[in-house]
């Protein structure tokens, strides 16, 4: 086991982000604005000597990761790897639906009307379990399934890590917010998702995670 830093970057803005649609395992390309924001982040991180680079296997994360790696001081030594374990939450039946409509359907049985209301009263894990309960196909990821997957991802990162390493990991908004809720020790305001192309810092020390900053917009 090792102690190393993970630079968690949210992918650039996509068309589903633009249209406020549920985007979990479904995927849409980066918008022109999303590409530009990712380039700004790439420029801000270009002098960080990354030892390795990873992304989820969603195209929006892969493309953002490539933009950052291509600008990096260590680009000749980096071969980005795709880890499905760091995909966004799977929304099942609600994939592609208007977000406000989806969360109204999910929250109504619990007396809530919006994602923010569910989050404030019950927390992020409950949003997953409520969505699974509301999915007529029973496909949406519940909290247990979600964390089993993400935990496997961290274990895979450990296989590449050495003391003092710096890893780039491009992933997704709810995933970054969930990791911060679980490992941020209550230090961060999670009422807002991290912005597209923003940076969250995590230290992993012999299998223990600590989020040290959240959702910093670079550039």
N, C-alpha and C positions, 0 to 999 in steps of 0.2 A: 504494500500500500504506500501511497505517496501523498504529499501535500502540494497542491497545484491550484492555479487560478483558471476560472472559466469566464470568458467574455461572452455573455449571453446577448445576442443581438436579435431583435425582432426583424423579420423580413420587411422589405419595402412595401408600400401601399399597393394593393391589388384592386382589380375592378370590383370584386365582391365587397372589399372594404369600402370602395367608393359608393356602392349602391346599398350599403348597410344590410348585406345578406349574410346568413350563417355560413361560415367557411371553416370547416374542420378538416376532414379528409378530402373533401372536394377542393379543387384548385383553380385559380384564375391567374393570368399573367400580371406582372407588375405594370402599373400605369406609368406614363411618362414622369409624373411627379414621384412615383415610387422609385423609379430608376435613378432620378436625380438625388433623392434623399439617401439612397444606398451608396451612391458615389461620394456624397459628402461624408458619410460614415467611414467609407473606405479611406478617404483622405485623412480623416482624424485618427484612424488606427494604423496608418501605413508604417509608422516607426515602432510599433509594438512587435517584438520578435517572436511571433507565434511559433510554437513547436509543432502544432498540429491544428487542423481545421476540420470541422464537422458541420453538418446540417441535417435537418430532417430530410426525408425523401420527397417532399413536396417541391414542385418546380419553383414556387415563389421563394422558398428558402435556399434551394440550390443556386438559383440565379443571383440572389443577394450575396451568398457566400463567395461565389466566383468573383464578383465585383470587388469584394474586400480582399480576397487572396491575391488577385492580379495586381493590386496596388501595394501589397505588403513587402516590407524589406526582406522577408524570408520567402518570397514567392517561389523561388527556384527549388526550395526544399519542402514545399507544402503540396500534398496530394489530398484534396478534400474528400472526406468519407461521408456517405449517407447512412444515417441511422434512423430507421422507421420509428424507433422507440421515442424519438423526440418530435413526432407528429403533433399537430394540434389535437385537442379533444375531438372525438367522433360524435357528431350530433345525430347520426342515424336518420330517421324520417325527416328531421328538421333541416337537414343539409340543403343549402340554397334558398331557404325560406327567408322572407323579410324578418330581420332580427327582432323588431318590436313585436310583431305578430307571434313569432315562435315563443318568445319569453312570456307573453300574455297567456298563451295556451298552457305553458309549463307551470307558470306561477299561480294561475287561477284556483286550482284545487287546494292551494295552501294559503289563499287569501291575499296573494300578492299579484301585482300587475306588470312589473318590469324586472329586468335582470338586476338593476341596482337595488330594488326593494328586496328581492330574494337574497342577494349577496349581503346586504346590511343586516338582515334578520337571521339568516341561516348559515352563511359562509359559502365558499366556492364548492366544497365537496357536495353540499346539498343541491347546488344547481345541477350537478351531474346526476345525482340520484333521482331528483325530481324529473329531469328530462327523460331518463330511462323509463320511469313510471308512466310518463305521458306518451311515449313512443308506441304507436299501435303495432309496430313490427318488432318491438323489444330489441332494437339494434343499437340504440345510443349507448355510449360507454358510461357505466356507472363509476363511482369514485374508486372502488376497489380495483376494477379492471384498469382504470386509468393509471393509478399509482403503481400497480404491478409492472406496467409497461415502462413508465418513466424511470422507475428504480432499476430496471434492467438496462436502460440507457446509461445511467450513471455507472453501473458495473462494467459496461463495455468501455466507457471512457477510462476507467481505472486500468484496463488492460494496456493502454497506450501511455500511461502517465509515469513521469519520473518527478522527483522532488524539484520544485521550482519551475515546473513547466507552465506555459501560458497557452491555453486552448481557446480557439474561436469556436463558438457553437451558435449557428443561426437557426432559430426556432420561431415560436409563435406567441401571440399576445396572451392568450389565456394560459398557455403553458408557463410562460415567464411569470405571470401574475400568480399562478398556483404555486410554483416553486418558491416565490417570494413570500406568499402567505405561510407556507409550511416552514421555511428556513430563514425568514427575516426577523424572527423573534419580536414581532409586533412593532418594528421600528419604522415601517413605511406606510404611507397612505395608499391603500389599494382600491380606493373608490373609482379610480380611473385605470384603464388598461395602459400598459406602456405604449408609447407612440411608435409608429412604424419606423424602423431603422434606428431605434434608440438602443442604449447600452445598459445592461444590468450586470453587476459584478458578483461572482460567487467564488468563495474559497472552499475547496474540498480537501479536507485534512483526514487522511486515513479512513475514508468512507463517511465522514461527517460533513454536512453541508452548512455553510453560513453565507447568506446574502449580505453583501456589504454596501451595495448601492442599487438603486432601482430606477429604471426608465429615464436615464440621462440622455437628453437630446444633444447630439454632437454637432460640431461645426459652427 
